[in-house]
Amino acid sequence: MVVADYLWRGWSADEIARQYPYLTLAEVHAAMTYYFDHREEIDNELVIEYRDVEEWKKTHPTPPLLVRLKHQANC
């Protein structure tokens, strides 16, 4: 999650530590260091996870009632 927040939300290490109060700033930096040392492997894992989620969404469509409720909430 630390890497995903960094990559996709653009959060800094400080922001990640604020969002996850059970992590110290040093732990966030350690996670980021691990990511940069193993970037290709982790990027591949993230792509696989993303594809799995997208496939799950295709096979489990949002129920019509929930679609209507979300639409009403956004109006």
PDB file of N, H, CA, C and O in Angstrom:
ATOM      1  N   MET A   1       0.819  -1.187   0.000  1.00  0.00           N
ATOM      2  CA  MET A   1       0.000   0.000   0.000  1.00  0.00           C
ATOM      3  C   MET A   1       0.867   1.257   0.000  1.00  0.00           C
ATOM      4  O   MET A   1       0.520   2.256  -0.631  1.00  0.00           O
ATOM      5  N   VAL A   2       1.971   1.207   0.693  1.00  0.00           N
ATOM      6  H   VAL A   2       2.254   0.396   1.205  1.00  0.00           H
ATOM      7  CA  VAL A   2       2.878   2.358   0.733  1.00  0.00           C
ATOM      8  C   VAL A   2       3.303   2.731  -0.689  1.00  0.00           C
ATOM      9  O   VAL A   2       3.254   3.901  -1.070  1.00  0.00           O
ATOM     10  N   VAL A   3       3.711   1.751  -1.454  1.00  0.00           N
ATOM     11  H   VAL A   3       3.751   0.801  -1.144  1.00  0.00           H
ATOM     12  CA  VAL A   3       4.163   2.001  -2.825  1.00  0.00           C
ATOM     13  C   VAL A   3       3.002   2.477  -3.692  1.00  0.00           C
ATOM     14  O   VAL A   3       3.161   3.404  -4.485  1.00  0.00           O
ATOM     15  N   ALA A   4       1.845   1.853  -3.548  1.00  0.00           N
ATOM     16  H   ALA A   4       1.716   1.099  -2.904  1.00  0.00           H
ATOM     17  CA  ALA A   4       0.677   2.262  -4.333  1.00  0.00           C
ATOM     18  C   ALA A   4       0.312   3.711  -4.034  1.00  0.00           C
ATOM     19  O   ALA A   4       0.005   4.473  -4.950  1.00  0.00           O
ATOM     20  N   ASP A   5       0.342   4.092  -2.774  1.00  0.00           N
ATOM     21  H   ASP A   5       0.592   3.472  -2.030  1.00  0.00           H
ATOM     22  CA  ASP A   5       0.030   5.482  -2.424  1.00  0.00           C
ATOM     23  C   ASP A   5       1.068   6.439  -2.987  1.00  0.00           C
ATOM     24  O   ASP A   5       0.738   7.540  -3.428  1.00  0.00           O
ATOM     25  N   TYR A   6       2.306   6.018  -2.968  1.00  0.00           N
ATOM     26  H   TYR A   6       2.574   5.124  -2.609  1.00  0.00           H
ATOM     27  CA  TYR A   6       3.375   6.848  -3.539  1.00  0.00           C
ATOM     28  C   TYR A   6       3.200   6.999  -5.050  1.00  0.00           C
ATOM     29  O   TYR A   6       3.277   8.106  -5.582  1.00  0.00           O
ATOM     30  N   LEU A   7       2.965   5.881  -5.736  1.00  0.00           N
ATOM     31  H   LEU A   7       2.903   4.981  -5.304  1.00  0.00           H
ATOM     32  CA  LEU A   7       2.883   5.899  -7.198  1.00  0.00           C
ATOM     33  C   LEU A   7       1.586   6.515  -7.704  1.00  0.00           C
ATOM     34  O   LEU A   7       1.611   7.374  -8.585  1.00  0.00           O
ATOM     35  N   TRP A   8       0.463   6.088  -7.160  1.00  0.00           N
ATOM     36  H   TRP A   8       0.443   5.391  -6.444  1.00  0.00           H
ATOM     37  CA  TRP A   8      -0.828   6.444  -7.741  1.00  0.00           C
ATOM     38  C   TRP A   8      -1.470   7.661  -7.110  1.00  0.00           C
ATOM     39  O   TRP A   8      -2.256   8.348  -7.761  1.00  0.00           O
ATOM     40  N   ARG A   9      -1.155   7.940  -5.868  1.00  0.00           N
ATOM     41  H   ARG A   9      -0.516   7.381  -5.339  1.00  0.00           H
ATOM     42  CA  ARG A   9      -1.714   9.130  -5.228  1.00  0.00           C
ATOM     43  C   ARG A   9      -0.711  10.272  -5.161  1.00  0.00           C
ATOM     44  O   ARG A   9      -1.065  11.417  -4.882  1.00  0.00           O
ATOM     45  N   GLY A  10       0.544   9.937  -5.423  1.00  0.00           N
ATOM     46  H   GLY A  10       0.832   9.007  -5.650  1.00  0.00           H
ATOM     47  CA  GLY A  10       1.570  10.967  -5.384  1.00  0.00           C
ATOM     48  C   GLY A  10       1.918  11.438  -3.986  1.00  0.00           C
ATOM     49  O   GLY A  10       2.439  12.538  -3.802  1.00  0.00           O
ATOM     50  N   TRP A  11       1.627  10.600  -3.002  1.00  0.00           N
ATOM     51  H   TRP A  11       1.204   9.707  -3.152  1.00  0.00           H
ATOM     52  CA  TRP A  11       1.894  10.986  -1.620  1.00  0.00           C
ATOM     53  C   TRP A  11       3.381  10.937  -1.319  1.00  0.00           C
ATOM     54  O   TRP A  11       4.100  10.063  -1.804  1.00  0.00           O
ATOM     55  N   SER A  12       3.828  11.878  -0.521  1.00  0.00           N
ATOM     56  H   SER A  12       3.244  12.588  -0.127  1.00  0.00           H
ATOM     57  CA  SER A  12       5.212  11.876  -0.035  1.00  0.00           C
ATOM     58  C   SER A  12       5.325  10.878   1.120  1.00  0.00           C
ATOM     59  O   SER A  12       4.322  10.366   1.616  1.00  0.00           O
ATOM     60  N   ALA A  13       6.541  10.618   1.529  1.00  0.00           N
ATOM     61  H   ALA A  13       7.356  11.034   1.125  1.00  0.00           H
ATOM     62  CA  ALA A  13       6.760   9.732   2.682  1.00  0.00           C
ATOM     63  C   ALA A  13       6.090  10.300   3.929  1.00  0.00           C
ATOM     64  O   ALA A  13       5.512   9.554   4.719  1.00  0.00           O
ATOM     65  N   ASP A  14       6.167  11.611   4.107  1.00  0.00           N
ATOM     66  H   ASP A  14       6.636  12.217   3.465  1.00  0.00           H
ATOM     67  CA  ASP A  14       5.523  12.244   5.265  1.00  0.00           C
ATOM     68  C   ASP A  14       4.008  12.028   5.237  1.00  0.00           C
ATOM     69  O   ASP A  14       3.401  11.711   6.260  1.00  0.00           O
ATOM     70  N   GLU A  15       3.402  12.203   4.056  1.00  0.00           N
ATOM     71  H   GLU A  15       3.894  12.461   3.225  1.00  0.00           H
ATOM     72  CA  GLU A  15       1.955  12.021   3.942  1.00  0.00           C
ATOM     73  C   GLU A  15       1.567  10.569   4.199  1.00  0.00           C
ATOM     74  O   GLU A  15       0.567  10.304   4.866  1.00  0.00           O
ATOM     75  N   ILE A  16       2.338   9.641   3.682  1.00  0.00           N
ATOM     76  H   ILE A  16       3.151   9.856   3.140  1.00  0.00           H
ATOM     77  CA  ILE A  16       2.054   8.221   3.914  1.00  0.00           C
ATOM     78  C   ILE A  16       2.108   7.918   5.406  1.00  0.00           C
ATOM     79  O   ILE A  16       1.247   7.210   5.929  1.00  0.00           O
ATOM     80  N   ALA A  17       3.110   8.448   6.088  1.00  0.00           N
ATOM     81  H   ALA A  17       3.810   9.023   5.663  1.00  0.00           H
ATOM     82  CA  ALA A  17       3.231   8.225   7.543  1.00  0.00           C
ATOM     83  C   ALA A  17       2.044   8.836   8.276  1.00  0.00           C
ATOM     84  O   ALA A  17       1.587   8.276   9.273  1.00  0.00           O
ATOM     85  N   ARG A  18       1.535   9.975   7.802  1.00  0.00           N
ATOM     86  H   ARG A  18       1.906  10.429   6.993  1.00  0.00           H
ATOM     87  CA  ARG A  18       0.352  10.584   8.423  1.00  0.00           C
ATOM     88  C   ARG A  18      -0.887   9.715   8.205  1.00  0.00           C
ATOM     89  O   ARG A  18      -1.723   9.579   9.098  1.00  0.00           O
ATOM     90  N   GLN A  19      -0.997   9.134   7.021  1.00  0.00           N
ATOM     91  H   GLN A  19      -0.318   9.245   6.295  1.00  0.00           H
ATOM     92  CA  GLN A  19      -2.172   8.326   6.694  1.00  0.00           C
ATOM     93  C   GLN A  19      -2.168   6.962   7.381  1.00  0.00           C
ATOM     94  O   GLN A  19      -3.220   6.363   7.602  1.00  0.00           O
ATOM     95  N   TYR A  20      -0.983   6.487   7.712  1.00  0.00           N
ATOM     96  H   TYR A  20      -0.128   6.973   7.533  1.00  0.00           H
ATOM     97  CA  TYR A  20      -0.831   5.198   8.391  1.00  0.00           C
ATOM     98  C   TYR A  20      -0.095   5.435   9.708  1.00  0.00           C
ATOM     99  O   TYR A  20       1.111   5.204   9.792  1.00  0.00           O
ATOM    100  N   PRO A  21      -0.805   5.892  10.730  1.00  0.00           N
ATOM    101  CA  PRO A  21      -0.147   6.278  11.985  1.00  0.00           C
ATOM    102  C   PRO A  21       0.580   5.138  12.692  1.00  0.00           C
ATOM    103  O   PRO A  21       1.391   5.387  13.584  1.00  0.00           O
ATOM    104  N   TYR A  22       0.305   3.908  12.313  1.00  0.00           N
ATOM    105  H   TYR A  22      -0.354   3.706  11.588  1.00  0.00           H
ATOM    106  CA  TYR A  22       1.008   2.766  12.925  1.00  0.00           C
ATOM    107  C   TYR A  22       2.379   2.550  12.291  1.00  0.00           C
ATOM    108  O   TYR A  22       3.145   1.704  12.753  1.00  0.00           O
ATOM    109  N   LEU A  23       2.702   3.315  11.223  1.00  0.00           N
ATOM    110  H   LEU A  23       2.080   4.002  10.847  1.00  0.00           H
ATOM    111  CA  LEU A  23       4.027   3.254  10.608  1.00  0.00           C
ATOM    112  C   LEU A  23       4.834   4.487  11.001  1.00  0.00           C
ATOM    113  O   LEU A  23       4.309   5.600  11.035  1.00  0.00           O
ATOM    114  N   THR A  24       6.096   4.278  11.293  1.00  0.00           N
ATOM    115  H   THR A  24       6.522   3.374  11.266  1.00  0.00           H
ATOM    116  CA  THR A  24       6.968   5.417  11.533  1.00  0.00           C
ATOM    117  C   THR A  24       7.462   5.936  10.184  1.00  0.00           C
ATOM    118  O   THR A  24       7.382   5.239   9.173  1.00  0.00           O
ATOM    119  N   LEU A  25       7.966   7.151  10.184  1.00  0.00           N
ATOM    120  H   LEU A  25       8.031   7.716  11.006  1.00  0.00           H
ATOM    121  CA  LEU A  25       8.520   7.699   8.953  1.00  0.00           C
ATOM    122  C   LEU A  25       9.695   6.833   8.479  1.00  0.00           C
ATOM    123  O   LEU A  25       9.881   6.637   7.278  1.00  0.00           O
ATOM    124  N   ALA A  26      10.474   6.324   9.415  1.00  0.00           N
ATOM    125  H   ALA A  26      10.323   6.483  10.391  1.00  0.00           H
ATOM    126  CA  ALA A  26      11.597   5.442   9.056  1.00  0.00           C
ATOM    127  C   ALA A  26      11.094   4.172   8.380  1.00  0.00           C
ATOM    128  O   ALA A  26      11.725   3.688   7.441  1.00  0.00           O
ATOM    129  N   GLU A  27       9.980   3.628   8.834  1.00  0.00           N
ATOM    130  H   GLU A  27       9.467   4.021   9.597  1.00  0.00           H
ATOM    131  CA  GLU A  27       9.422   2.425   8.212  1.00  0.00           C
ATOM    132  C   GLU A  27       8.922   2.719   6.795  1.00  0.00           C
ATOM    133  O   GLU A  27       9.067   1.888   5.899  1.00  0.00           O
ATOM    134  N   VAL A  28       8.343   3.886   6.597  1.00  0.00           N
ATOM    135  H   VAL A  28       8.225   4.562   7.325  1.00  0.00           H
ATOM    136  CA  VAL A  28       7.902   4.283   5.256  1.00  0.00           C
ATOM    137  C   VAL A  28       9.109   4.394   4.340  1.00  0.00           C
ATOM    138  O   VAL A  28       9.090   3.893   3.216  1.00  0.00           O
ATOM    139  N   HIS A  29      10.154   5.047   4.815  1.00  0.00           N
ATOM    140  H   HIS A  29      10.171   5.454   5.728  1.00  0.00           H
ATOM    141  CA  HIS A  29      11.378   5.166   4.011  1.00  0.00           C
ATOM    142  C   HIS A  29      11.992   3.794   3.719  1.00  0.00           C
ATOM    143  O   HIS A  29      12.501   3.560   2.623  1.00  0.00           O
ATOM    144  N   ALA A  30      11.943   2.901   4.691  1.00  0.00           N
ATOM    145  H   ALA A  30      11.530   3.092   5.581  1.00  0.00           H
ATOM    146  CA  ALA A  30      12.470   1.549   4.474  1.00  0.00           C
ATOM    147  C   ALA A  30      11.662   0.825   3.401  1.00  0.00           C
ATOM    148  O   ALA A  30      12.228   0.137   2.551  1.00  0.00           O
ATOM    149  N   ALA A  31      10.342   0.980   3.441  1.00  0.00           N
ATOM    150  H   ALA A  31       9.882   1.538   4.131  1.00  0.00           H
ATOM    151  CA  ALA A  31       9.489   0.358   2.424  1.00  0.00           C
ATOM    152  C   ALA A  31       9.793   0.934   1.042  1.00  0.00           C
ATOM    153  O   ALA A  31       9.856   0.192   0.062  1.00  0.00           O
ATOM    154  N   MET A  32       9.978   2.229   0.961  1.00  0.00           N
ATOM    155  H   MET A  32       9.926   2.832   1.757  1.00  0.00           H
ATOM    156  CA  MET A  32      10.289   2.868  -0.318  1.00  0.00           C
ATOM    157  C   MET A  32      11.675   2.431  -0.817  1.00  0.00           C
ATOM    158  O   MET A  32      11.868   2.218  -2.014  1.00  0.00           O
ATOM    159  N   THR A  33      12.626   2.301   0.100  1.00  0.00           N
ATOM    160  H   THR A  33      12.469   2.474   1.072  1.00  0.00           H
ATOM    161  CA  THR A  33      13.960   1.828  -0.277  1.00  0.00           C
ATOM    162  C   THR A  33      13.877   0.420  -0.846  1.00  0.00           C
ATOM    163  O   THR A  33      14.503   0.112  -1.860  1.00  0.00           O
ATOM    164  N   TYR A  34      13.103  -0.428  -0.189  1.00  0.00           N
ATOM    165  H   TYR A  34      12.594  -0.178   0.635  1.00  0.00           H
ATOM    166  CA  TYR A  34      12.919  -1.794  -0.690  1.00  0.00           C
ATOM    167  C   TYR A  34      12.301  -1.747  -2.084  1.00  0.00           C
ATOM    168  O   TYR A  34      12.724  -2.477  -2.980  1.00  0.00           O
ATOM    169  N   TYR A  35      11.301  -0.888  -2.264  1.00  0.00           N
ATOM    170  H   TYR A  35      10.957  -0.295  -1.536  1.00  0.00           H
ATOM    171  CA  TYR A  35      10.662  -0.765  -3.577  1.00  0.00           C
ATOM    172  C   TYR A  35      11.685  -0.370  -4.641  1.00  0.00           C
ATOM    173  O   TYR A  35      11.752  -1.002  -5.696  1.00  0.00           O
ATOM    174  N   PHE A  36      12.474   0.660  -4.378  1.00  0.00           N
ATOM    175  H   PHE A  36      12.419   1.173  -3.521  1.00  0.00           H
ATOM    176  CA  PHE A  36      13.432   1.115  -5.383  1.00  0.00           C
ATOM    177  C   PHE A  36      14.517   0.067  -5.669  1.00  0.00           C
ATOM    178  O   PHE A  36      15.060   0.013  -6.773  1.00  0.00           O
ATOM    179  N   ASP A  37      14.824  -0.757  -4.673  1.00  0.00           N
ATOM    180  H   ASP A  37      14.383  -0.713  -3.777  1.00  0.00           H
ATOM    181  CA  ASP A  37      15.797  -1.835  -4.887  1.00  0.00           C
ATOM    182  C   ASP A  37      15.204  -3.023  -5.650  1.00  0.00           C
ATOM    183  O   ASP A  37      15.944  -3.823  -6.223  1.00  0.00           O
ATOM    184  N   HIS A  38      13.876  -3.140  -5.658  1.00  0.00           N
ATOM    185  H   HIS A  38      13.275  -2.490  -5.192  1.00  0.00           H
ATOM    186  CA  HIS A  38      13.185  -4.278  -6.287  1.00  0.00           C
ATOM    187  C   HIS A  38      12.058  -3.785  -7.196  1.00  0.00           C
ATOM    188  O   HIS A  38      11.006  -4.416  -7.296  1.00  0.00           O
ATOM    189  N   ARG A  39      12.289  -2.669  -7.845  1.00  0.00           N
ATOM    190  H   ARG A  39      13.144  -2.156  -7.764  1.00  0.00           H
ATOM    191  CA  ARG A  39      11.237  -1.976  -8.581  1.00  0.00           C
ATOM    192  C   ARG A  39      10.557  -2.848  -9.640  1.00  0.00           C
ATOM    193  O   ARG A  39       9.328  -2.906  -9.689  1.00  0.00           O
ATOM    194  N   GLU A  40      11.323  -3.514 -10.471  1.00  0.00           N
ATOM    195  H   GLU A  40      12.321  -3.467 -10.431  1.00  0.00           H
ATOM    196  CA  GLU A  40      10.720  -4.300 -11.553  1.00  0.00           C
ATOM    197  C   GLU A  40       9.799  -5.393 -11.006  1.00  0.00           C
ATOM    198  O   GLU A  40       8.684  -5.583 -11.491  1.00  0.00           O
ATOM    199  N   GLU A  41      10.279  -6.095 -10.005  1.00  0.00           N
ATOM    200  H   GLU A  41      11.185  -5.940  -9.612  1.00  0.00           H
ATOM    201  CA  GLU A  41       9.495  -7.175  -9.406  1.00  0.00           C
ATOM    202  C   GLU A  41       8.197  -6.648  -8.797  1.00  0.00           C
ATOM    203  O   GLU A  41       7.129  -7.223  -9.009  1.00  0.00           O
ATOM    204  N   ILE A  42       8.291  -5.569  -8.051  1.00  0.00           N
ATOM    205  H   ILE A  42       9.159  -5.102  -7.879  1.00  0.00           H
ATOM    206  CA  ILE A  42       7.103  -5.017  -7.389  1.00  0.00           C
ATOM    207  C   ILE A  42       6.154  -4.406  -8.409  1.00  0.00           C
ATOM    208  O   ILE A  42       4.940  -4.569  -8.287  1.00  0.00           O
ATOM    209  N   ASP A  43       6.675  -3.710  -9.408  1.00  0.00           N
ATOM    210  H   ASP A  43       7.661  -3.578  -9.507  1.00  0.00           H
ATOM    211  CA  ASP A  43       5.810  -3.154 -10.462  1.00  0.00           C
ATOM    212  C   ASP A  43       5.036  -4.273 -11.154  1.00  0.00           C
ATOM    213  O   ASP A  43       3.849  -4.122 -11.445  1.00  0.00           O
ATOM    214  N   ASN A  44       5.705  -5.391 -11.417  1.00  0.00           N
ATOM    215  H   ASN A  44       6.669  -5.513 -11.181  1.00  0.00           H
ATOM    216  CA  ASN A  44       5.017  -6.529 -12.035  1.00  0.00           C
ATOM    217  C   ASN A  44       3.905  -7.062 -11.134  1.00  0.00           C
ATOM    218  O   ASN A  44       2.821  -7.389 -11.615  1.00  0.00           O
ATOM    219  N   GLU A  45       4.167  -7.150  -9.839  1.00  0.00           N
ATOM    220  H   GLU A  45       5.048  -6.884  -9.448  1.00  0.00           H
ATOM    221  CA  GLU A  45       3.143  -7.603  -8.893  1.00  0.00           C
ATOM    222  C   GLU A  45       1.960  -6.651  -8.868  1.00  0.00           C
ATOM    223  O   GLU A  45       0.811  -7.087  -8.813  1.00  0.00           O
ATOM    224  N   LEU A  46       2.235  -5.351  -8.908  1.00  0.00           N
ATOM    225  H   LEU A  46       3.169  -4.996  -8.953  1.00  0.00           H
ATOM    226  CA  LEU A  46       1.153  -4.359  -8.902  1.00  0.00           C
ATOM    227  C   LEU A  46       0.303  -4.462 -10.164  1.00  0.00           C
ATOM    228  O   LEU A  46      -0.919  -4.330 -10.098  1.00  0.00           O
ATOM    229  N   VAL A  47       0.930  -4.693 -11.297  1.00  0.00           N
ATOM    230  H   VAL A  47       1.923  -4.800 -11.350  1.00  0.00           H
ATOM    231  CA  VAL A  47       0.188  -4.856 -12.549  1.00  0.00           C
ATOM    232  C   VAL A  47      -0.701  -6.096 -12.479  1.00  0.00           C
ATOM    233  O   VAL A  47      -1.859  -6.052 -12.893  1.00  0.00           O
ATOM    234  N   ILE A  48      -0.174  -7.186 -11.964  1.00  0.00           N
ATOM    235  H   ILE A  48       0.767  -7.223 -11.628  1.00  0.00           H
ATOM    236  CA  ILE A  48      -0.956  -8.409 -11.825  1.00  0.00           C
ATOM    237  C   ILE A  48      -2.146  -8.184 -10.902  1.00  0.00           C
ATOM    238  O   ILE A  48      -3.260  -8.606 -11.214  1.00  0.00           O
ATOM    239  N   GLU A  49      -1.924  -7.527  -9.777  1.00  0.00           N
ATOM    240  H   GLU A  49      -1.019  -7.185  -9.523  1.00  0.00           H
ATOM    241  CA  GLU A  49      -3.018  -7.236  -8.849  1.00  0.00           C
ATOM    242  C   GLU A  49      -4.075  -6.361  -9.507  1.00  0.00           C
ATOM    243  O   GLU A  49      -5.272  -6.595  -9.339  1.00  0.00           O
ATOM    244  N   TYR A  50      -3.635  -5.350 -10.260  1.00  0.00           N
ATOM    245  H   TYR A  50      -2.662  -5.160 -10.396  1.00  0.00           H
ATOM    246  CA  TYR A  50      -4.573  -4.466 -10.950  1.00  0.00           C
ATOM    247  C   TYR A  50      -5.422  -5.257 -11.945  1.00  0.00           C
ATOM    248  O   TYR A  50      -6.640  -5.086 -12.002  1.00  0.00           O
ATOM    249  N   ARG A  51      -4.781  -6.113 -12.720  1.00  0.00           N
ATOM    250  H   ARG A  51      -3.791  -6.252 -12.674  1.00  0.00           H
ATOM    251  CA  ARG A  51      -5.516  -6.930 -13.699  1.00  0.00           C
ATOM    252  C   ARG A  51      -6.500  -7.871 -13.007  1.00  0.00           C
ATOM    253  O   ARG A  51      -7.615  -8.073 -13.487  1.00  0.00           O
ATOM    254  N   ASP A  52      -6.086  -8.441 -11.885  1.00  0.00           N
ATOM    255  H   ASP A  52      -5.179  -8.277 -11.496  1.00  0.00           H
ATOM    256  CA  ASP A  52      -6.982  -9.325 -11.139  1.00  0.00           C
ATOM    257  C   ASP A  52      -8.216  -8.575 -10.657  1.00  0.00           C
ATOM    258  O   ASP A  52      -9.331  -9.092 -10.729  1.00  0.00           O
ATOM    259  N   VAL A  53      -8.018  -7.367 -10.170  1.00  0.00           N
ATOM    260  H   VAL A  53      -7.112  -6.947 -10.111  1.00  0.00           H
ATOM    261  CA  VAL A  53      -9.149  -6.548  -9.701  1.00  0.00           C
ATOM    262  C   VAL A  53     -10.076  -6.208 -10.866  1.00  0.00           C
ATOM    263  O   VAL A  53     -11.297  -6.304 -10.742  1.00  0.00           O
ATOM    264  N   GLU A  54      -9.496  -5.812 -11.990  1.00  0.00           N
ATOM    265  H   GLU A  54      -8.504  -5.733 -12.090  1.00  0.00           H
ATOM    266  CA  GLU A  54     -10.314  -5.477 -13.157  1.00  0.00           C
ATOM    267  C   GLU A  54     -11.104  -6.690 -13.639  1.00  0.00           C
ATOM    268  O   GLU A  54     -12.268  -6.560 -14.017  1.00  0.00           O
ATOM    269  N   GLU A  55     -10.491  -7.846 -13.630  1.00  0.00           N
ATOM    270  H   GLU A  55      -9.545  -7.952 -13.323  1.00  0.00           H
ATOM    271  CA  GLU A  55     -11.183  -9.073 -14.031  1.00  0.00           C
ATOM    272  C   GLU A  55     -12.310  -9.387 -13.053  1.00  0.00           C
ATOM    273  O   GLU A  55     -13.400  -9.783 -13.466  1.00  0.00           O
ATOM    274  N   TRP A  56     -12.051  -9.213 -11.762  1.00  0.00           N
ATOM    275  H   TRP A  56     -11.165  -8.891 -11.427  1.00  0.00           H
ATOM    276  CA  TRP A  56     -13.082  -9.451 -10.750  1.00  0.00           C
ATOM    277  C   TRP A  56     -14.257  -8.511 -10.966  1.00  0.00           C
ATOM    278  O   TRP A  56     -15.410  -8.927 -10.857  1.00  0.00           O
ATOM    279  N   LYS A  57     -13.977  -7.251 -11.272  1.00  0.00           N
ATOM    280  H   LYS A  57     -13.040  -6.913 -11.360  1.00  0.00           H
ATOM    281  CA  LYS A  57     -15.056  -6.287 -11.525  1.00  0.00           C
ATOM    282  C   LYS A  57     -15.925  -6.718 -12.701  1.00  0.00           C
ATOM    283  O   LYS A  57     -17.143  -6.542 -12.673  1.00  0.00           O
ATOM    284  N   LYS A  58     -15.303  -7.282 -13.734  1.00  0.00           N
ATOM    285  H   LYS A  58     -14.313  -7.425 -13.757  1.00  0.00           H
ATOM    286  CA  LYS A  58     -16.060  -7.729 -14.905  1.00  0.00           C
ATOM    287  C   LYS A  58     -16.989  -8.888 -14.561  1.00  0.00           C
ATOM    288  O   LYS A  58     -18.097  -8.979 -15.090  1.00  0.00           O
ATOM    289  N   THR A  59     -16.540  -9.768 -13.681  1.00  0.00           N
ATOM    290  H   THR A  59     -15.639  -9.694 -13.252  1.00  0.00           H
ATOM    291  CA  THR A  59     -17.338 -10.939 -13.340  1.00  0.00           C
ATOM    292  C   THR A  59     -18.292 -10.691 -12.177  1.00  0.00           C
ATOM    293  O   THR A  59     -19.137 -11.534 -11.874  1.00  0.00           O
ATOM    294  N   HIS A  60     -18.160  -9.538 -11.524  1.00  0.00           N
ATOM    295  H   HIS A  60     -17.473  -8.853 -11.770  1.00  0.00           H
ATOM    296  CA  HIS A  60     -19.025  -9.185 -10.392  1.00  0.00           C
ATOM    297  C   HIS A  60     -19.523  -7.748 -10.583  1.00  0.00           C
ATOM    298  O   HIS A  60     -19.066  -6.837  -9.891  1.00  0.00           O
ATOM    299  N   PRO A  61     -20.454  -7.542 -11.514  1.00  0.00           N
ATOM    300  CA  PRO A  61     -20.927  -6.178 -11.771  1.00  0.00           C
ATOM    301  C   PRO A  61     -21.641  -5.584 -10.559  1.00  0.00           C
ATOM    302  O   PRO A  61     -22.179  -6.296  -9.711  1.00  0.00           O
ATOM    303  N   THR A  62     -21.625  -4.275 -10.511  1.00  0.00           N
ATOM    304  H   THR A  62     -21.188  -3.696 -11.199  1.00  0.00           H
ATOM    305  CA  THR A  62     -22.298  -3.562  -9.426  1.00  0.00           C
ATOM    306  C   THR A  62     -23.811  -3.773  -9.545  1.00  0.00           C
ATOM    307  O   THR A  62     -24.375  -3.602 -10.625  1.00  0.00           O
ATOM    308  N   PRO A  63     -24.465  -4.140  -8.450  1.00  0.00           N
ATOM    309  CA  PRO A  63     -25.912  -4.338  -8.500  1.00  0.00           C
ATOM    310  C   PRO A  63     -26.627  -3.043  -8.908  1.00  0.00           C
ATOM    311  O   PRO A  63     -26.198  -1.955  -8.522  1.00  0.00           O
ATOM    312  N   PRO A  64     -27.711  -3.151  -9.683  1.00  0.00           N
ATOM    313  CA  PRO A  64     -28.431  -1.968 -10.156  1.00  0.00           C
ATOM    314  C   PRO A  64     -28.853  -1.020  -9.037  1.00  0.00           C
ATOM    315  O   PRO A  64     -28.787   0.199  -9.198  1.00  0.00           O
ATOM    316  N   LEU A  65     -29.286  -1.573  -7.902  1.00  0.00           N
ATOM    317  H   LEU A  65     -29.340  -2.563  -7.771  1.00  0.00           H
ATOM    318  CA  LEU A  65     -29.703  -0.718  -6.792  1.00  0.00           C
ATOM    319  C   LEU A  65     -28.544   0.154  -6.325  1.00  0.00           C
ATOM    320  O   LEU A  65     -28.729   1.347  -6.082  1.00  0.00           O
ATOM    321  N   LEU A  66     -27.369  -0.416  -6.198  1.00  0.00           N
ATOM    322  H   LEU A  66     -27.219  -1.385  -6.395  1.00  0.00           H
ATOM    323  CA  LEU A  66     -26.200   0.346  -5.757  1.00  0.00           C
ATOM    324  C   LEU A  66     -25.825   1.405  -6.790  1.00  0.00           C
ATOM    325  O   LEU A  66     -25.418   2.508  -6.425  1.00  0.00           O
ATOM    326  N   VAL A  67     -25.957   1.083  -8.063  1.00  0.00           N
ATOM    327  H   VAL A  67     -26.287   0.187  -8.360  1.00  0.00           H
ATOM    328  CA  VAL A  67     -25.683   2.063  -9.122  1.00  0.00           C
ATOM    329  C   VAL A  67     -26.624   3.254  -8.970  1.00  0.00           C
ATOM    330  O   VAL A  67     -26.195   4.405  -9.046  1.00  0.00           O
ATOM    331  N   ARG A  68     -27.922   2.972  -8.753  1.00  0.00           N
ATOM    332  H   ARG A  68     -28.271   2.037  -8.692  1.00  0.00           H
ATOM    333  CA  ARG A  68     -28.900   4.063  -8.581  1.00  0.00           C
ATOM    334  C   ARG A  68     -28.587   4.890  -7.343  1.00  0.00           C
ATOM    335  O   ARG A  68     -28.658   6.118  -7.386  1.00  0.00           O
ATOM    336  N   LEU A  69     -28.242   4.235  -6.245  1.00  0.00           N
ATOM    337  H   LEU A  69     -28.184   3.237  -6.210  1.00  0.00           H
ATOM    338  CA  LEU A  69     -27.942   4.958  -5.008  1.00  0.00           C
ATOM    339  C   LEU A  69     -26.716   5.858  -5.179  1.00  0.00           C
ATOM    340  O   LEU A  69     -26.710   6.997  -4.712  1.00  0.00           O
ATOM    341  N   LYS A  70     -25.678   5.346  -5.849  1.00  0.00           N
ATOM    342  H   LYS A  70     -25.683   4.420  -6.229  1.00  0.00           H
ATOM    343  CA  LYS A  70     -24.486   6.160  -6.102  1.00  0.00           C
ATOM    344  C   LYS A  70     -24.830   7.353  -6.990  1.00  0.00           C
ATOM    345  O   LYS A  70     -24.338   8.460  -6.771  1.00  0.00           O
ATOM    346  N   HIS A  71     -25.668   7.124  -7.983  1.00  0.00           N
ATOM    347  H   HIS A  71     -26.067   6.224  -8.161  1.00  0.00           H
ATOM    348  CA  HIS A  71     -26.076   8.193  -8.889  1.00  0.00           C
ATOM    349  C   HIS A  71     -26.844   9.271  -8.126  1.00  0.00           C
ATOM    350  O   HIS A  71     -26.609  10.464  -8.324  1.00  0.00           O
ATOM    351  N   GLN A  72     -27.762   8.848  -7.254  1.00  0.00           N
ATOM    352  H   GLN A  72     -27.952   7.879  -7.093  1.00  0.00           H
ATOM    353  CA  GLN A  72     -28.541   9.796  -6.457  1.00  0.00           C
ATOM    354  C   GLN A  72     -27.645  10.600  -5.508  1.00  0.00           C
ATOM    355  O   GLN A  72     -27.883  11.787  -5.285  1.00  0.00           O
ATOM    356  N   ALA A  73     -26.644   9.971  -4.967  1.00  0.00           N
ATOM    357  H   ALA A  73     -26.450   9.006  -5.149  1.00  0.00           H
ATOM    358  CA  ALA A  73     -25.734  10.649  -4.037  1.00  0.00           C
ATOM    359  C   ALA A  73     -24.887  11.697  -4.752  1.00  0.00           C
ATOM    360  O   ALA A  73     -24.487  12.696  -4.155  1.00  0.00           O
ATOM    361  N   ASN A  74     -24.617  11.460  -6.040  1.00  0.00           N
ATOM    362  H   ASN A  74     -24.942  10.648  -6.526  1.00  0.00           H
ATOM    363  CA  ASN A  74     -23.784  12.398  -6.798  1.00  0.00           C
ATOM    364  C   ASN A  74     -24.580  13.532  -7.425  1.00  0.00           C
ATOM    365  O   ASN A  74     -23.995  14.481  -7.947  1.00  0.00           O
ATOM    366  N   CYS A  75     -25.887  13.450  -7.382  1.00  0.00           N
ATOM    367  H   CYS A  75     -26.362  12.679  -6.958  1.00  0.00           H
ATOM    368  CA  CYS A  75     -26.725  14.495  -7.995  1.00  0.00           C
ATOM    369  C   CYS A  75     -26.922  15.667  -7.082  1.00  0.00           C
ATOM    370  O   CYS A  75     -27.600  16.628  -7.447  1.00  0.00           O
TER     371      CYS A  75
END
